[in-house]
Amino acid sequence: MSGKEPLDQELARALALALEAERLFGIEELPRGPLVAAPAEPAIEPEAEPARPEPAATPSASVAREGAAPVALAELADRIAACRDCRLAETRCRTVPGQGAAPARLMFVGEAPGADEDQSGLAFVGRAGQLLGKMIQAMGLEREQVFIANILKCRPPENRRPQPDEVGACFHHLLDQIDLVNPELICALGATAAGNLLERQDGIGRLRGRVFDFQGRKLVATYHPSYLLREPAKKREAWEDLKLVMRLLGLEAPPAPDRRA
Ligand code: SF4
């Protein structure tokens, strides 16, 4: 083997990643920086989260550890459907508990359901959800391999920002879900999700690109797909965040795209 081959392999891998992101995720130009993947990086240690009281143990959590997460998640969805703990119960059409694999190594958490989600009862099915699907595909995964949820399980009227008392009333549902899905890594989509999970007021620009600890799990924040639809130039940074997620999970680079298609 010549000494040049590893470099060629690294170049091919980085090019495949860039082309796949371009094709699947809508990034319209290749990275301007060197295409050669960075040398092996030291292990990334999560930043410590602020002290937070441990959530009370729930019956569903113990079931998850026994490998019955889907059943327990269905029971949790029933509890959410019956929940009227905040004013959003008055205006919702359907509750949107979230969906996907359980257990799953990767869990995405967004802000709140929108109009399409309110009608369907499924998380991330509108335009932003379609973009999230492309982001997941660009990582070499399928939606069915991850779990997707929101901080709130009911739509705020006119898609306004969740109010603190609504988040406070709903957060235990998400904590139960996280316990059941048992992800190694949570990818927080947008400032509302990241800020509430980390109990920080920083904008998403300061939170993204870093690795935090959330109750013993890694947490990476990136832009919400709705924001990326409005600001497509930010897709490049979002792709950097997703590559960080891939590195942390030890995921292989996606296969090179078929350029004849
Ligand atoms: S948003 Fe959460 S707390 Fe409020 S009614 Fe819906 S499920 Fe209950």
Residues whose N, C-alpha, C, O or C-beta is under 5 A from the ligand:
A	BS01	SF4	I80 C83 R84 D85 C86 L88 A89 L152 K153 C154 E166 A169 C170
